[in-house]
Amino acid sequence: MPTVKETFEAMAGRFRADKAAGTNATIQYDVSGDGGGTWHAVIKDGACTVSAGAATNPNLTLQIAGQDWLDMLSGKQSGQMLFMSGKLKIKGDMGLAMKLGSLFQM
């Protein structure tokens, strides 16, 4: 099982440019608990870069515990269920949040 940090290090390589036409956004991920931290992804002109640290002005911010993040990526939990149970908090562009799963190959 990868660590939270490893999932973010691999994220840009899992980006699906074919699904991102017209998407230009900055997404911040605030991951709490063991191995947590803050990362942000910038999607622009069909490319994605992921960096450690906070974004200046994100279009979307996701807050989630580290284990829930890993469970979501592995398919043990769905983002929708985590959101409905309050374990995934979303601030900003809800339309972008709904589209996130299709932008990255899991």
N, C-alpha and C positions, 0 to 999 in steps of 0.2 A: 504494500500500500504506500503510495507516495505521500510525502509531507505536504502541508499547505504551501510552503515555499516552492517546492518542486512543481506543484500544479501551476503556479503562476509563471515559473521559469519556462514551462512547456506551452503556455497558453498561446503565444504568438504563432507557434508552429502548428497549432490546431485551428487557426483562423481559416474560415471558408470565405475567401474573397468573392466567390461566385454568388454567395447569399447576401452580400453586403452592399450591393449596388445602391447608390444614393444615401448610404449611411455614413455620416460624419459625426462622431460623438466621442465624449470622454466619459469613461465609467470608472468610478472609484469603488474599491472593495475594502471594507473595514471588517477584518476577521478577528474575532476575539478568542481568548482562551489559549490553550497549549499550541505553540507554533504559529500563533496568529500574527497579524501585522496589518499594514495598509499598503495596497498596491493600486495602480490605476492602468487602464488600457485606453489607448487613443486609437480610434478607428477613423482613418481618413484616406480618401482616394483609393479605396480598395486594399489598404494595408493596415496592419495592426502592430502597434508596439506596446509592450507591457513594461512598466517600471515600478520599482519599490517606491513607497512614499505617497503622500496625498497629492491629488490633482488641484490645480488652481481654481477651476470653475467647472466641476463635473456636471454633465447633463443628467447623470444618474448615479446614485450612491446606494450600494447594497451593504447591509450590516448583517453578519451571520457568525455563528460560533464555528470554530475550526472543524470540529467533528461533523457538524451538520453540512459544512461546505464539502468535506471529503465524501460524506454519504450521498450528497446530491450529485457530485461528479461521477461516483461509481454506480449510480442508479438505485441505490438503496432507498433514497428519499426523492420525491419530486419537488421542484422549486415551488410549485403551486401549493403542495401540502405544507411545506415549511412556511410559506407566506401566510396561509390560512391559520396556521397554529401560532403565528407570531414569532417564529424562530428566524424568519427572514424578513428584514425590514427594508423597504424600498422608499427612497426619496427621489423625486424628480420625474423623469419621462417614463411613465408607465408603459406606453407603447413600445419604447425601446426595451424595457425590461421583458416584455412578452416575447420579443424577437430574439433575445440573447441566446437562447438555447440553439437556435438554428444557425447562429453565426460561428459557432465553435464545434468542431468534431469531438465527440467524447469517446 
